């Protein structure tokens, strides 16, 4: 129908708002777990049957970290500021997993992605 406002419909028929936040996006994804009848996976062992086929497809107890708050008294804060600078992905990962190394790896991956994106050239195709 060419209406992007109704592209993301929950299983119950309600529509995800265009300005959805991270929690609403998570709820949307959680509303569409794969059903056994439509799964492309093969469950050919007791382990796979028990741990996947017969198991919950979405653990309702799992709630991801959507945001983290910086605490000025946190000893990790000063090193994080030095390593991450203003990279929000680095800050999020550092504070979430409590690791400067993880945050720095995220920052490096993010910078690499940005550099590659900046140098992408449009593809001209005649077909």
C-alpha angles and dihedrals in degrees: 000000000000092000110129090189090076100040096106111056121174117230088255091058100255117128125240108240116250090237094048118162126224094269092053091048089052091049089050093053092044090054090063107055115164113263120222092240092059100035117122092206125101116227102200104152137055090249094054092043093049100039099038117008097048096029128094110278092213124028105223089198092063112095115172124220105264098180140357130214122224114233113204090208092056108112089217091060100080095048090044092054090051095048101035100034101181099334103129093196091055091048093048094049094043093053095039098051095024093233130123089196092057092047092049091049089052091049091050092049091047093050090048091051092049092049092049091047092051092053098046113123123209115254115232112207130182095199 
